[in-house]
Amino acid sequence: MTLVLGADLERDLRALGVEPGGVLIAHASLSRLGTVVGGEQAVVRALLDVLGPGGTLVMPSQSWQLCDPAYLADPAVPPSRYDEVRAALPVYDPAWTPTRTMGRVVEALRTLPGTQRSSHPHRSFVAHGPHAAEVLARHDLEDPVGEGSPLAALYVLDAQVLLLGVGYDKCTVLHLAEARSGLPLPTVPNGAPLLVDGRREWVRFDEPVVDDADFEAVGAVFSATGHETVGSVGAAPARLAPVRPLVDLAADWFARTRA
């Protein structure tokens, strides 16, 4: 396994084209990077150091454990006990609720002092840097990855998206392209335990059904345009792309291929 220092990560990120002072949404697989000295903390530190004091780092920090049990349909939880589960789940706390299935790098950023987190109980994002509050200001319950989400703010801010050891199937901004495709998205009931006027409530809402089955395909189409940079960071394959042209191309592609 390749031994990787923080300085190696910084060198590779700069060579890839991460913009100092920019806004960057990153998706990273720690295991693909090699044996990183300092682990996930070193990865976050390298990303922040390359972005510099004027840059903002963003990552998805989802917490699926707070979903409605009927939505999750876990075979270990019988429907007869759904109401008990709803009553027992802890209230979403942006500062304390852990992520699930998001990886160790995200958790390292989430727990870093100064990191902020959006208000959505299932599909939150974390951000660190001067544009964090702007990125996270709006996160609608019924529109977690569309115009009412931090993804729309990333588009406005002309952000970059970084894929470290993962493919376009993990590229969250493509969900914004789904929302902008003009195609109707079906919805599904969900819910979460939230603080409402200082009191715990189970809040029900409908959210769109998103689909990443063709994200790799649209990623390949985008790659052919030459707008992305491909390289290596540590031992991992890496891709860097501007959010605006990626979302614009994908929205048009979804409209034509999914219709």
C-alpha positions in Angstrom: 0.0 0.0 0.0 1.3 3.4 -0.9 2.4 5.6 2.0 0.9 9.1 1.6 1.8 12.2 3.6 -0.3 15.3 3.9 2.2 17.2 1.8 1.7 14.6 -1.0 -2.1 15.2 -0.9 -1.6 18.9 -1.1 0.8 18.7 -4.0 -1.6 16.4 -5.9 -4.7 18.6 -5.2 -2.9 21.7 -6.5 -1.8 19.8 -9.6 -5.4 18.7 -10.2 -6.5 22.3 -10.1 -8.3 22.8 -6.8 -8.7 26.6 -6.7 -7.4 28.5 -3.7 -10.2 30.7 -2.3 -12.8 28.7 -4.1 -15.8 26.6 -3.0 -15.3 22.9 -3.3 -17.7 20.0 -2.7 -15.7 16.8 -2.1 -16.5 13.1 -2.1 -13.6 11.0 -0.8 -12.8 7.3 -0.2 -10.1 7.2 2.4 -9.2 3.6 1.7 -8.5 4.4 -2.0 -6.0 7.1 -1.1 -3.4 4.7 0.2 -1.9 4.6 3.7 -2.5 8.2 4.7 -0.4 9.4 7.6 -2.9 11.0 9.9 -5.8 9.3 8.2 -9.0 11.2 7.7 -7.8 14.3 9.6 -4.8 14.6 7.3 -7.2 14.5 4.2 -9.4 17.3 5.6 -6.4 19.3 6.6 -4.9 19.0 3.1 -8.1 20.0 1.5 -8.5 23.1 3.7 -4.8 24.1 3.3 -5.0 24.0 -0.5 -8.3 26.0 -0.5 -6.7 28.5 1.9 -8.3 30.8 4.3 -10.6 32.2 1.6 -11.8 28.8 0.5 -14.8 26.8 1.6 -15.0 23.0 1.8 -18.4 21.3 1.6 -19.3 17.6 2.0 -22.6 15.7 2.2 -23.2 14.5 5.7 -26.4 12.4 5.5 -28.0 10.7 8.6 -30.3 8.0 7.3 -30.9 6.6 10.7 -33.4 9.4 11.4 -35.6 8.5 8.4 -39.2 7.3 8.9 -39.0 3.5 9.6 -41.7 3.0 6.9 -39.4 4.7 4.4 -36.4 2.6 5.4 -38.5 -0.7 5.5 -35.8 -2.4 7.6 -36.8 -6.1 7.9 -35.5 -6.0 11.5 -38.2 -3.5 12.4 -41.8 -4.8 12.1 -44.4 -2.4 10.9 -46.4 -2.9 14.2 -43.5 -1.1 16.0 -43.1 1.9 13.6 -44.8 4.3 16.0 -42.5 3.2 18.8 -39.4 3.8 16.6 -40.7 7.2 15.6 -41.1 8.1 19.3 -37.7 6.8 20.3 -35.5 8.4 17.6 -33.3 11.2 18.9 -34.0 14.7 17.6 -31.8 15.8 14.8 -29.0 17.9 16.2 -26.6 19.4 13.5 -23.8 19.5 16.0 -24.2 16.0 17.4 -26.1 13.7 15.0 -23.6 11.4 13.4 -23.4 10.7 9.7 -24.2 7.2 8.2 -22.5 5.5 5.3 -20.7 8.7 4.4 -17.2 7.7 5.3 -14.6 8.8 7.8 -13.4 11.9 6.0 -16.9 13.5 6.3 -17.0 12.7 10.0 -13.6 14.3 10.4 -14.9 17.5 8.8 -18.2 17.4 10.6 -16.5 17.3 14.0 -13.8 19.9 13.2 -14.4 23.1 15.2 -15.8 25.8 13.0 -17.7 23.5 10.7 -21.3 24.3 10.1 -24.1 21.9 9.1 -27.4 22.4 7.3 -30.8 21.8 8.8 -32.1 18.8 6.9 -32.3 15.8 9.2 -31.5 13.2 6.5 -29.6 14.8 3.7 -27.5 17.5 5.4 -24.3 19.0 4.2 -21.4 20.3 6.2 -19.2 23.3 5.2 -16.1 24.9 6.6 -14.9 28.3 5.5 -16.1 31.9 4.8 -19.0 30.8 2.5 -20.3 28.1 4.8 -23.3 30.0 6.1 -24.2 31.0 2.5 -24.0 27.5 1.2 -26.1 26.0 4.1 -28.6 28.8 4.6 -31.5 27.0 2.9 -32.3 23.3 3.1 -36.0 22.5 2.5 -37.4 19.3 4.0 -39.3 18.6 0.8 -36.5 19.6 -1.6 -33.3 18.2 -0.1 -31.2 18.1 -3.3 -32.9 20.7 -5.6 -33.5 24.4 -5.7 -34.2 24.5 -2.0 -30.8 22.9 -1.1 -27.2 23.8 -0.6 -26.5 22.3 -4.1 -28.3 25.3 -5.7 -26.0 27.6 -3.6 -23.0 25.7 -4.9 -24.1 26.4 -8.5 -24.5 30.1 -7.8 -21.1 30.3 -6.2 -19.4 28.6 -9.2 -18.1 25.7 -7.1 -15.9 22.8 -8.1 -16.7 19.2 -7.4 -13.9 16.8 -6.4 -14.2 13.0 -6.7 -11.4 11.3 -4.7 -11.3 7.5 -5.3 -15.1 7.5 -6.2 -17.0 7.8 -9.4 -19.8 10.0 -10.7 -22.3 7.7 -9.0 -21.3 9.5 -5.8 -21.5 13.0 -7.3 -24.3 14.6 -5.3 -24.6 17.7 -7.5 -26.0 15.5 -10.2 -29.2 15.4 -8.2 -29.6 19.1 -8.8 -29.4 18.3 -12.5 -32.2 15.8 -12.0 -34.3 18.6 -10.4 -33.5 20.9 -13.3 -34.2 18.5 -16.0 -37.9 19.5 -16.2 -39.0 15.9 -15.7 -41.5 15.2 -13.0 -40.0 13.4 -10.0 -42.2 11.1 -8.0 -42.4 11.7 -4.3 -42.3 9.4 -1.3 -43.5 10.0 2.3 -40.8 10.5 5.0 -40.4 12.1 8.4 -38.0 13.0 11.1 -37.8 14.0 14.8 -37.2 17.7 14.9 -37.2 20.6 17.4 -40.2 22.8 16.7 -40.5 25.9 18.9 -38.2 24.1 21.4 -40.3 20.9 21.5 -39.6 17.6 19.9 -42.1 16.7 17.1 -42.3 14.0 14.5 -42.5 16.0 11.3 -43.9 14.3 8.2 -43.1 15.5 4.7 -42.9 14.2 1.1 -39.6 14.2 -0.7 -38.6 13.5 -4.3 -37.4 10.1 -5.3 -33.9 10.5 -6.8 -32.1 8.0 -9.0 -28.3 7.7 -9.5 -28.4 4.6 -11.8 -27.3 6.6 -14.8 -24.9 9.0 -13.1 -21.8 7.1 -14.3 -23.2 7.3 -17.9 -23.8 11.1 -17.8 -20.4 11.5 -16.1 -18.8 9.8 -19.1 -20.6 12.2 -21.4 -19.3 15.1 -19.4 -15.8 13.7 -19.4 -15.7 13.7 -23.1 -16.3 17.5 -23.2 -12.9 18.2 -21.7 -14.3 20.3 -18.9 -13.0 18.0 -16.1 -9.4 17.4 -14.9 -8.4 13.8 -14.3 -5.3 12.8 -12.2 -4.3 11.1 -9.0 -4.4 12.2 -5.4 -2.3 9.9 -3.3 -3.0 6.4 -4.7 -6.6 7.3 -5.7 -7.9 8.3 -9.1 -9.3 11.8 -8.9 -11.6 14.0 -11.0 -12.2 17.7 -10.6 -15.1 19.4 -12.4 -16.8 22.8 -12.4 -20.3 22.5 -11.0 -22.1 24.8 -13.4 -21.3 23.1 -16.7 -21.7 19.7 -15.2 -25.2 20.4 -13.9 -26.2 22.2 -17.1 -25.1 19.3 -19.3 -26.6 16.6 -17.0 -29.9 18.4 -16.8 -30.2 18.5 -20.6 -29.0 14.8 -20.9 -31.5 13.6 -18.3 -34.3 15.4 -20.1 -33.4 13.7 -23.3 -32.5 10.2 -22.1 -35.0 9.7 -19.2 -38.1 11.1 -21.0 
